[in-house]
Amino acid sequence: MKKTGALASALRSSGATVPAAAISPALHEEPQPQASIEPAVRALQPSRRETKAITVHFPEEVRRQLKALAGEQGRHVDDMVAEALNLLFAKYRKAEVAPRKLNK
């Protein structure tokens, strides 16, 4: 005789009319260890290949003002930040290496 699971037992004791055959046999089986699965490799957007995120935290007002300025100029926020970084690099006599994004 097959050992019943807690769910099947609870259903029977509650007076439910679900037949025992309707309960999935998988509920009665011991979980099987999964084989080693390779982590899924996410496909990157072409614009993000060979780049790394730079995350900074500022007050919400800074974000709003930056987005508004980018909108007024008809530019991407990424391009505005690249311009700012290049100005900072120039101030400290470093190569201006932040790539600019051209609007389409």
Backbone as XML, in Angstrom:
<?xml version="1.0"?>
<chain id="A" units="angstrom">
  <residue number="1" name="MET">
    <atom name="N" x="0.838" y="-1.171" z="0.000"/>
    <atom name="CA" x="0.000" y="0.000" z="0.000"/>
    <atom name="C" x="0.890" y="1.243" z="0.000"/>
  </residue>
  <residue number="2" name="LYS">
    <atom name="N" x="0.493" y="2.233" z="-0.815"/>
    <atom name="CA" x="1.292" y="3.439" z="-0.954"/>
    <atom name="C" x="1.026" y="4.382" z="0.208"/>
  </residue>
  <residue number="3" name="LYS">
    <atom name="N" x="2.066" y="4.998" z="0.686"/>
    <atom name="CA" x="1.973" y="5.942" z="1.787"/>
    <atom name="C" x="1.295" y="7.228" z="1.287"/>
  </residue>
  <residue number="4" name="THR">
    <atom name="N" x="0.284" y="7.702" z="1.997"/>
    <atom name="CA" x="-0.409" y="8.917" z="1.570"/>
    <atom name="C" x="0.281" y="10.138" z="2.152"/>
  </residue>
  <residue number="5" name="GLY">
    <atom name="N" x="0.224" y="11.220" z="1.404"/>
    <atom name="CA" x="0.832" y="12.463" z="1.856"/>
    <atom name="C" x="-0.086" y="13.234" z="2.768"/>
  </residue>
  <residue number="6" name="ALA">
    <atom name="N" x="0.437" y="14.276" z="3.356"/>
    <atom name="CA" x="-0.324" y="15.096" z="4.292"/>
    <atom name="C" x="-1.488" y="15.786" z="3.591"/>
  </residue>
  <residue number="7" name="LEU">
    <atom name="N" x="-1.290" y="16.186" z="2.337"/>
    <atom name="CA" x="-2.353" y="16.864" z="1.609"/>
    <atom name="C" x="-3.533" y="15.927" z="1.366"/>
  </residue>
  <residue number="8" name="ALA">
    <atom name="N" x="-3.247" y="14.706" z="0.925"/>
    <atom name="CA" x="-4.307" y="13.740" z="0.676"/>
    <atom name="C" x="-5.040" y="13.411" z="1.970"/>
  </residue>
  <residue number="9" name="SER">
    <atom name="N" x="-4.298" y="13.255" z="3.038"/>
    <atom name="CA" x="-4.901" y="12.948" z="4.332"/>
    <atom name="C" x="-5.798" y="14.096" z="4.796"/>
  </residue>
  <residue number="10" name="ALA">
    <atom name="N" x="-5.342" y="15.322" z="4.621"/>
    <atom name="CA" x="-6.127" y="16.488" z="5.028"/>
    <atom name="C" x="-7.394" y="16.596" z="4.192"/>
  </residue>
  <residue number="11" name="LEU">
    <atom name="N" x="-7.290" y="16.303" z="2.900"/>
    <atom name="CA" x="-8.471" y="16.346" z="2.036"/>
    <atom name="C" x="-9.513" y="15.330" z="2.488"/>
  </residue>
  <residue number="12" name="ARG">
    <atom name="N" x="-9.049" y="14.103" z="2.793"/>
    <atom name="CA" x="-9.991" y="13.072" z="3.227"/>
    <atom name="C" x="-10.649" y="13.448" z="4.544"/>
  </residue>
  <residue number="13" name="SER">
    <atom name="N" x="-9.889" y="13.981" z="5.479"/>
    <atom name="CA" x="-10.450" y="14.297" z="6.791"/>
    <atom name="C" x="-11.361" y="15.520" z="6.742"/>
  </residue>
  <residue number="14" name="SER">
    <atom name="N" x="-11.228" y="16.343" z="5.708"/>
    <atom name="CA" x="-12.084" y="17.530" z="5.605"/>
    <atom name="C" x="-13.425" y="17.215" z="4.972"/>
  </residue>
  <residue number="15" name="GLY">
    <atom name="N" x="-13.574" y="15.990" z="4.450"/>
    <atom name="CA" x="-14.820" y="15.609" z="3.818"/>
    <atom name="C" x="-14.854" y="15.994" z="2.347"/>
  </residue>
  <residue number="16" name="ALA">
    <atom name="N" x="-13.715" y="16.348" z="1.782"/>
    <atom name="CA" x="-13.661" y="16.725" z="0.369"/>
    <atom name="C" x="-14.015" y="15.524" z="-0.487"/>
  </residue>
  <residue number="17" name="THR">
    <atom name="N" x="-14.579" y="15.805" z="-1.649"/>
    <atom name="CA" x="-15.024" y="14.728" z="-2.531"/>
    <atom name="C" x="-14.054" y="14.474" z="-3.674"/>
  </residue>
  <residue number="18" name="VAL">
    <atom name="N" x="-12.805" y="14.924" z="-3.549"/>
    <atom name="CA" x="-11.803" y="14.689" z="-4.586"/>
    <atom name="C" x="-11.289" y="13.265" z="-4.441"/>
  </residue>
  <residue number="19" name="PRO">
    <atom name="N" x="-11.391" y="12.442" z="-5.507"/>
    <atom name="CA" x="-10.901" y="11.072" z="-5.393"/>
    <atom name="C" x="-9.388" y="11.045" z="-5.220"/>
  </residue>
  <residue number="20" name="ALA">
    <atom name="N" x="-8.901" y="10.035" z="-4.518"/>
    <atom name="CA" x="-7.472" y="9.918" z="-4.261"/>
    <atom name="C" x="-6.671" y="9.843" z="-5.549"/>
  </residue>
  <residue number="21" name="ALA">
    <atom name="N" x="-7.246" y="9.273" z="-6.611"/>
    <atom name="CA" x="-6.541" y="9.159" z="-7.885"/>
    <atom name="C" x="-6.295" y="10.526" z="-8.512"/>
  </residue>
  <residue number="22" name="ALA">
    <atom name="N" x="-7.096" y="11.528" z="-8.145"/>
    <atom name="CA" x="-6.948" y="12.865" z="-8.720"/>
    <atom name="C" x="-5.765" y="13.613" z="-8.124"/>
  </residue>
  <residue number="23" name="ILE">
    <atom name="N" x="-5.274" y="13.130" z="-6.990"/>
    <atom name="CA" x="-4.137" y="13.781" z="-6.353"/>
    <atom name="C" x="-2.881" y="13.315" z="-7.058"/>
  </residue>
  <residue number="24" name="SER">
    <atom name="N" x="-2.052" y="14.282" z="-7.427"/>
    <atom name="CA" x="-0.845" y="13.986" z="-8.194"/>
    <atom name="C" x="0.057" y="13.002" z="-7.453"/>
  </residue>
  <residue number="25" name="PRO">
    <atom name="N" x="0.515" y="11.949" z="-8.153"/>
    <atom name="CA" x="1.432" y="11.009" z="-7.506"/>
    <atom name="C" x="2.734" y="11.672" z="-7.101"/>
  </residue>
  <residue number="26" name="ALA">
    <atom name="N" x="3.071" y="12.776" z="-7.748"/>
    <atom name="CA" x="4.328" y="13.462" z="-7.428"/>
    <atom name="C" x="4.329" y="13.961" z="-5.990"/>
  </residue>
  <residue number="27" name="LEU">
    <atom name="N" x="3.139" y="14.185" z="-5.421"/>
    <atom name="CA" x="3.068" y="14.642" z="-4.041"/>
    <atom name="C" x="3.520" y="13.558" z="-3.071"/>
  </residue>
  <residue number="28" name="HIS">
    <atom name="N" x="3.457" y="12.305" z="-3.491"/>
    <atom name="CA" x="3.806" y="11.197" z="-2.611"/>
    <atom name="C" x="5.265" y="10.772" z="-2.752"/>
  </residue>
  <residue number="29" name="GLU">
    <atom name="N" x="5.930" y="11.266" z="-3.766"/>
    <atom name="CA" x="7.303" y="10.831" z="-4.022"/>
    <atom name="C" x="8.290" y="11.720" z="-3.281"/>
  </residue>
  <residue number="30" name="GLU">
    <atom name="N" x="9.412" y="11.122" z="-2.969"/>
    <atom name="CA" x="10.497" y="11.876" z="-2.358"/>
    <atom name="C" x="11.115" y="12.780" z="-3.409"/>
  </residue>
  <residue number="31" name="PRO">
    <atom name="N" x="11.470" y="14.003" z="-3.060"/>
    <atom name="CA" x="12.102" y="14.882" z="-4.045"/>
    <atom name="C" x="13.449" y="14.324" z="-4.483"/>
  </residue>
  <residue number="32" name="GLN">
    <atom name="N" x="13.682" y="14.384" z="-5.775"/>
    <atom name="CA" x="14.933" y="13.902" z="-6.337"/>
    <atom name="C" x="15.933" y="15.042" z="-6.412"/>
  </residue>
  <residue number="33" name="PRO">
    <atom name="N" x="17.191" y="14.800" z="-6.053"/>
    <atom name="CA" x="18.184" y="15.869" z="-6.180"/>
    <atom name="C" x="18.362" y="16.220" z="-7.652"/>
  </residue>
  <residue number="34" name="GLN">
    <atom name="N" x="18.436" y="17.524" z="-7.937"/>
    <atom name="CA" x="18.592" y="17.959" z="-9.315"/>
    <atom name="C" x="20.045" y="17.845" z="-9.733"/>
  </residue>
  <residue number="35" name="ALA">
    <atom name="N" x="20.220" y="17.503" z="-11.001"/>
    <atom name="CA" x="21.570" y="17.450" z="-11.547"/>
    <atom name="C" x="22.104" y="18.871" z="-11.598"/>
  </residue>
  <residue number="36" name="SER">
    <atom name="N" x="23.403" y="18.986" z="-11.597"/>
    <atom name="CA" x="24.032" y="20.296" z="-11.678"/>
    <atom name="C" x="23.600" y="20.982" z="-12.968"/>
  </residue>
  <residue number="37" name="ILE">
    <atom name="N" x="22.997" y="22.138" z="-12.822"/>
    <atom name="CA" x="22.516" y="22.886" z="-13.974"/>
    <atom name="C" x="23.415" y="24.097" z="-14.165"/>
  </residue>
  <residue number="38" name="GLU">
    <atom name="N" x="23.888" y="24.275" z="-15.392"/>
    <atom name="CA" x="24.717" y="25.434" z="-15.692"/>
    <atom name="C" x="23.867" y="26.689" z="-15.528"/>
  </residue>
  <residue number="39" name="PRO">
    <atom name="N" x="24.434" y="27.762" z="-14.952"/>
    <atom name="CA" x="23.655" y="28.988" z="-14.837"/>
    <atom name="C" x="23.304" y="29.516" z="-16.216"/>
  </residue>
  <residue number="40" name="ALA">
    <atom name="N" x="22.093" y="30.014" z="-16.338"/>
    <atom name="CA" x="21.650" y="30.549" z="-17.625"/>
    <atom name="C" x="22.461" y="31.795" z="-17.965"/>
  </residue>
  <residue number="41" name="VAL">
    <atom name="N" x="22.902" y="31.853" z="-19.181"/>
    <atom name="CA" x="23.659" y="33.003" z="-19.646"/>
    <atom name="C" x="22.673" y="33.933" z="-20.342"/>
  </residue>
  <residue number="42" name="ARG">
    <atom name="N" x="22.503" y="35.107" z="-19.776"/>
    <atom name="CA" x="21.570" y="36.057" z="-20.354"/>
    <atom name="C" x="22.198" y="36.724" z="-21.561"/>
  </residue>
  <residue number="43" name="ALA">
    <atom name="N" x="21.402" y="36.892" z="-22.585"/>
    <atom name="CA" x="21.866" y="37.601" z="-23.768"/>
    <atom name="C" x="21.847" y="39.094" z="-23.465"/>
  </residue>
  <residue number="44" name="LEU">
    <atom name="N" x="22.963" y="39.739" z="-23.675"/>
    <atom name="CA" x="23.046" y="41.170" z="-23.431"/>
    <atom name="C" x="22.581" y="41.948" z="-24.641"/>
  </residue>
  <residue number="45" name="GLN">
    <atom name="N" x="22.000" y="43.098" z="-24.383"/>
    <atom name="CA" x="21.657" y="43.997" z="-25.480"/>
    <atom name="C" x="22.961" y="44.424" z="-26.141"/>
  </residue>
  <residue number="46" name="PRO">
    <atom name="N" x="22.951" y="44.594" z="-27.448"/>
    <atom name="CA" x="24.184" y="44.999" z="-28.132"/>
    <atom name="C" x="24.819" y="46.257" z="-27.537"/>
  </residue>
  <residue number="47" name="SER">
    <atom name="N" x="24.000" y="47.202" z="-27.075"/>
    <atom name="CA" x="24.549" y="48.441" z="-26.521"/>
    <atom name="C" x="25.222" y="48.230" z="-25.163"/>
  </residue>
  <residue number="48" name="ARG">
    <atom name="N" x="24.983" y="47.090" z="-24.534"/>
    <atom name="CA" x="25.570" y="46.837" z="-23.216"/>
    <atom name="C" x="26.767" y="45.898" z="-23.254"/>
  </residue>
  <residue number="49" name="ARG">
    <atom name="N" x="27.081" y="45.379" z="-24.412"/>
    <atom name="CA" x="28.242" y="44.490" z="-24.509"/>
    <atom name="C" x="29.513" y="45.272" z="-24.220"/>
  </residue>
  <residue number="50" name="GLU">
    <atom name="N" x="30.410" y="44.629" z="-23.517"/>
    <atom name="CA" x="31.705" y="45.197" z="-23.151"/>
    <atom name="C" x="31.565" y="46.488" z="-22.348"/>
  </residue>
  <residue number="51" name="THR">
    <atom name="N" x="30.509" y="46.572" z="-21.535"/>
    <atom name="CA" x="30.337" y="47.705" z="-20.632"/>
    <atom name="C" x="30.073" y="47.185" z="-19.226"/>
  </residue>
  <residue number="52" name="LYS">
    <atom name="N" x="30.249" y="48.038" z="-18.258"/>
    <atom name="CA" x="29.963" y="47.725" z="-16.857"/>
    <atom name="C" x="29.101" y="48.834" z="-16.281"/>
  </residue>
  <residue number="53" name="ALA">
    <atom name="N" x="28.176" y="48.464" z="-15.422"/>
    <atom name="CA" x="27.309" y="49.452" z="-14.777"/>
    <atom name="C" x="28.088" y="50.217" z="-13.720"/>
  </residue>
  <residue number="54" name="ILE">
    <atom name="N" x="27.816" y="51.503" z="-13.624"/>
    <atom name="CA" x="28.358" y="52.342" z="-12.558"/>
    <atom name="C" x="27.142" y="52.839" z="-11.789"/>
  </residue>
  <residue number="55" name="THR">
    <atom name="N" x="26.969" y="52.355" z="-10.589"/>
    <atom name="CA" x="25.777" y="52.688" z="-9.815"/>
    <atom name="C" x="26.141" y="53.698" z="-8.737"/>
  </residue>
  <residue number="56" name="VAL">
    <atom name="N" x="25.381" y="54.783" z="-8.699"/>
    <atom name="CA" x="25.570" y="55.799" z="-7.663"/>
    <atom name="C" x="24.201" y="56.142" z="-7.096"/>
  </residue>
  <residue number="57" name="HIS">
    <atom name="N" x="24.186" y="56.632" z="-5.895"/>
    <atom name="CA" x="22.933" y="56.992" z="-5.240"/>
    <atom name="C" x="22.947" y="58.479" z="-4.895"/>
  </residue>
  <residue number="58" name="PHE">
    <atom name="N" x="21.890" y="59.161" z="-5.327"/>
    <atom name="CA" x="21.701" y="60.573" z="-5.041"/>
    <atom name="C" x="20.253" y="60.783" z="-4.619"/>
  </residue>
  <residue number="59" name="PRO">
    <atom name="N" x="19.942" y="61.944" z="-4.039"/>
    <atom name="CA" x="18.549" y="62.229" z="-3.716"/>
    <atom name="C" x="17.688" y="62.246" z="-4.980"/>
  </residue>
  <residue number="60" name="GLU">
    <atom name="N" x="16.409" y="61.965" z="-4.806"/>
    <atom name="CA" x="15.459" y="61.903" z="-5.921"/>
    <atom name="C" x="15.482" y="63.177" z="-6.763"/>
  </residue>
  <residue number="61" name="GLU">
    <atom name="N" x="15.650" y="64.334" z="-6.131"/>
    <atom name="CA" x="15.660" y="65.604" z="-6.862"/>
    <atom name="C" x="16.794" y="65.659" z="-7.892"/>
  </residue>
  <residue number="62" name="VAL">
    <atom name="N" x="17.933" y="65.068" z="-7.588"/>
    <atom name="CA" x="19.052" y="65.038" z="-8.540"/>
    <atom name="C" x="18.644" y="64.246" z="-9.775"/>
  </residue>
  <residue number="63" name="ARG">
    <atom name="N" x="18.002" y="63.122" z="-9.579"/>
    <atom name="CA" x="17.554" y="62.296" z="-10.693"/>
    <atom name="C" x="16.538" y="63.040" z="-11.547"/>
  </residue>
  <residue number="64" name="ARG">
    <atom name="N" x="15.554" y="63.662" z="-10.884"/>
    <atom name="CA" x="14.527" y="64.412" z="-11.623"/>
    <atom name="C" x="15.143" y="65.534" z="-12.450"/>
  </residue>
  <residue number="65" name="GLN">
    <atom name="N" x="16.072" y="66.249" z="-11.857"/>
    <atom name="CA" x="16.691" y="67.373" z="-12.564"/>
    <atom name="C" x="17.524" y="66.879" z="-13.739"/>
  </residue>
  <residue number="66" name="LEU">
    <atom name="N" x="18.249" y="65.786" z="-13.566"/>
    <atom name="CA" x="19.049" y="65.225" z="-14.652"/>
    <atom name="C" x="18.154" y="64.772" z="-15.803"/>
  </residue>
  <residue number="67" name="LYS">
    <atom name="N" x="17.068" y="64.079" z="-15.484"/>
    <atom name="CA" x="16.144" y="63.630" z="-16.529"/>
    <atom name="C" x="15.490" y="64.812" z="-17.239"/>
  </residue>
  <residue number="68" name="ALA">
    <atom name="N" x="15.129" y="65.842" z="-16.479"/>
    <atom name="CA" x="14.526" y="67.029" z="-17.081"/>
    <atom name="C" x="15.518" y="67.726" z="-18.006"/>
  </residue>
  <residue number="69" name="LEU">
    <atom name="N" x="16.749" y="67.862" z="-17.566"/>
    <atom name="CA" x="17.780" y="68.494" z="-18.387"/>
    <atom name="C" x="18.014" y="67.709" z="-19.678"/>
  </residue>
  <residue number="70" name="ALA">
    <atom name="N" x="18.081" y="66.389" z="-19.556"/>
    <atom name="CA" x="18.255" y="65.553" z="-20.744"/>
    <atom name="C" x="17.072" y="65.737" z="-21.695"/>
  </residue>
  <residue number="71" name="GLY">
    <atom name="N" x="15.864" y="65.801" z="-21.161"/>
    <atom name="CA" x="14.679" y="66.013" z="-21.990"/>
    <atom name="C" x="14.705" y="67.362" z="-22.681"/>
  </residue>
  <residue number="72" name="GLU">
    <atom name="N" x="15.082" y="68.410" z="-21.935"/>
    <atom name="CA" x="15.168" y="69.749" z="-22.521"/>
    <atom name="C" x="16.166" y="69.799" z="-23.674"/>
  </residue>
  <residue number="73" name="GLN">
    <atom name="N" x="17.259" y="69.052" z="-23.525"/>
    <atom name="CA" x="18.314" y="69.039" z="-24.535"/>
    <atom name="C" x="18.050" y="68.032" z="-25.647"/>
  </residue>
  <residue number="74" name="GLY">
    <atom name="N" x="17.019" y="67.192" z="-25.468"/>
    <atom name="CA" x="16.716" y="66.158" z="-26.453"/>
    <atom name="C" x="17.800" y="65.097" z="-26.514"/>
  </residue>
  <residue number="75" name="ARG">
    <atom name="N" x="18.350" y="64.776" z="-25.357"/>
    <atom name="CA" x="19.454" y="63.811" z="-25.286"/>
    <atom name="C" x="19.110" y="62.697" z="-24.308"/>
  </residue>
  <residue number="76" name="HIS">
    <atom name="N" x="19.896" y="61.624" z="-24.358"/>
    <atom name="CA" x="19.761" y="60.523" z="-23.408"/>
    <atom name="C" x="20.469" y="60.898" z="-22.104"/>
  </residue>
  <residue number="77" name="VAL">
    <atom name="N" x="19.955" y="60.396" z="-20.992"/>
    <atom name="CA" x="20.607" y="60.613" z="-19.702"/>
    <atom name="C" x="22.028" y="60.053" z="-19.753"/>
  </residue>
  <residue number="78" name="ASP">
    <atom name="N" x="22.214" y="58.903" z="-20.400"/>
    <atom name="CA" x="23.550" y="58.297" z="-20.518"/>
    <atom name="C" x="24.539" y="59.287" z="-21.133"/>
  </residue>
  <residue number="79" name="ASP">
    <atom name="N" x="24.085" y="59.996" z="-22.169"/>
    <atom name="CA" x="24.953" y="60.946" z="-22.856"/>
    <atom name="C" x="25.288" y="62.125" z="-21.955"/>
  </residue>
  <residue number="80" name="MET">
    <atom name="N" x="24.321" y="62.579" z="-21.182"/>
    <atom name="CA" x="24.564" y="63.689" z="-20.255"/>
    <atom name="C" x="25.586" y="63.274" z="-19.195"/>
  </residue>
  <residue number="81" name="VAL">
    <atom name="N" x="25.452" y="62.057" z="-18.680"/>
    <atom name="CA" x="26.390" y="61.569" z="-17.667"/>
    <atom name="C" x="27.777" y="61.384" z="-18.281"/>
  </residue>
  <residue number="82" name="ALA">
    <atom name="N" x="27.843" y="60.885" z="-19.521"/>
    <atom name="CA" x="29.138" y="60.726" z="-20.196"/>
    <atom name="C" x="29.811" y="62.085" z="-20.357"/>
  </residue>
  <residue number="83" name="GLU">
    <atom name="N" x="29.034" y="63.103" z="-20.722"/>
    <atom name="CA" x="29.600" y="64.453" z="-20.853"/>
    <atom name="C" x="30.153" y="64.938" z="-19.517"/>
  </residue>
  <residue number="84" name="ALA">
    <atom name="N" x="29.383" y="64.724" z="-18.456"/>
    <atom name="CA" x="29.820" y="65.145" z="-17.125"/>
    <atom name="C" x="31.098" y="64.424" z="-16.704"/>
  </residue>
  <residue number="85" name="LEU">
    <atom name="N" x="31.152" y="63.115" z="-16.967"/>
    <atom name="CA" x="32.357" y="62.350" z="-16.607"/>
    <atom name="C" x="33.564" y="62.838" z="-17.411"/>
  </residue>
  <residue number="86" name="ASN">
    <atom name="N" x="33.370" y="63.088" z="-18.696"/>
    <atom name="CA" x="34.479" y="63.577" z="-19.517"/>
    <atom name="C" x="34.967" y="64.945" z="-19.053"/>
  </residue>
  <residue number="87" name="LEU">
    <atom name="N" x="34.042" y="65.818" z="-18.620"/>
    <atom name="CA" x="34.454" y="67.112" z="-18.065"/>
    <atom name="C" x="35.265" y="66.921" z="-16.782"/>
  </residue>
  <residue number="88" name="LEU">
    <atom name="N" x="34.842" y="65.984" z="-15.954"/>
    <atom name="CA" x="35.573" y="65.681" z="-14.725"/>
    <atom name="C" x="36.964" y="65.131" z="-15.048"/>
  </residue>
  <residue number="89" name="PHE">
    <atom name="N" x="37.024" y="64.201" z="-16.017"/>
    <atom name="CA" x="38.319" y="63.639" z="-16.413"/>
    <atom name="C" x="39.246" y="64.743" z="-16.935"/>
  </residue>
  <residue number="90" name="ALA">
    <atom name="N" x="38.714" y="65.649" z="-17.748"/>
    <atom name="CA" x="39.522" y="66.736" z="-18.309"/>
    <atom name="C" x="40.051" y="67.637" z="-17.191"/>
  </residue>
  <residue number="91" name="LYS">
    <atom name="N" x="39.205" y="67.924" z="-16.205"/>
    <atom name="CA" x="39.628" y="68.765" z="-15.087"/>
    <atom name="C" x="40.854" y="68.190" z="-14.383"/>
  </residue>
  <residue number="92" name="TYR">
    <atom name="N" x="40.874" y="66.861" z="-14.267"/>
    <atom name="CA" x="41.990" y="66.200" z="-13.586"/>
    <atom name="C" x="43.038" y="65.668" z="-14.564"/>
  </residue>
  <residue number="93" name="ARG">
    <atom name="N" x="43.010" y="66.186" z="-15.777"/>
    <atom name="CA" x="43.972" y="65.847" z="-16.832"/>
    <atom name="C" x="44.063" y="64.342" z="-17.083"/>
  </residue>
  <residue number="94" name="LYS">
    <atom name="N" x="42.903" y="63.753" z="-17.234"/>
    <atom name="CA" x="42.792" y="62.335" z="-17.592"/>
    <atom name="C" x="42.143" y="62.248" z="-18.964"/>
  </residue>
  <residue number="95" name="ALA">
    <atom name="N" x="42.352" y="61.123" z="-19.637"/>
    <atom name="CA" x="41.744" y="60.930" z="-20.957"/>
    <atom name="C" x="40.226" y="60.936" z="-20.837"/>
  </residue>
  <residue number="96" name="GLU">
    <atom name="N" x="39.566" y="61.582" z="-21.769"/>
    <atom name="CA" x="38.099" y="61.637" z="-21.792"/>
    <atom name="C" x="37.592" y="60.380" z="-22.487"/>
  </residue>
  <residue number="97" name="VAL">
    <atom name="N" x="37.404" y="59.330" z="-21.711"/>
    <atom name="CA" x="37.123" y="58.008" z="-22.267"/>
    <atom name="C" x="35.659" y="57.590" z="-22.218"/>
  </residue>
  <residue number="98" name="ALA">
    <atom name="N" x="34.795" y="58.402" z="-21.601"/>
    <atom name="CA" x="33.382" y="58.029" z="-21.511"/>
    <atom name="C" x="32.752" y="58.197" z="-22.896"/>
  </residue>
  <residue number="99" name="PRO">
    <atom name="N" x="32.254" y="57.092" z="-23.486"/>
    <atom name="CA" x="31.672" y="57.188" z="-24.832"/>
    <atom name="C" x="30.350" y="57.934" z="-24.812"/>
  </residue>
  <residue number="100" name="ARG">
    <atom name="N" x="30.152" y="58.764" z="-25.818"/>
    <atom name="CA" x="28.920" y="59.539" z="-25.945"/>
    <atom name="C" x="27.923" y="58.742" z="-26.772"/>
  </residue>
  <residue number="101" name="LYS">
    <atom name="N" x="26.665" y="58.850" z="-26.423"/>
    <atom name="CA" x="25.594" y="58.162" z="-27.148"/>
    <atom name="C" x="24.942" y="59.173" z="-28.086"/>
  </residue>
  <residue number="102" name="LEU">
    <atom name="N" x="24.914" y="58.823" z="-29.352"/>
    <atom name="CA" x="24.301" y="59.708" z="-30.325"/>
    <atom name="C" x="22.798" y="59.477" z="-30.351"/>
  </residue>
  <residue number="103" name="ASN">
    <atom name="N" x="22.033" y="60.562" z="-30.363"/>
    <atom name="CA" x="20.571" y="60.437" z="-30.465"/>
    <atom name="C" x="20.190" y="60.044" z="-31.878"/>
  </residue>
  <residue number="104" name="LYS">
    <atom name="N" x="19.132" y="59.268" z="-31.981"/>
    <atom name="CA" x="18.680" y="58.828" z="-33.297"/>
    <atom name="C" x="17.500" y="59.632" z="-33.743"/>
  </residue>
</chain>
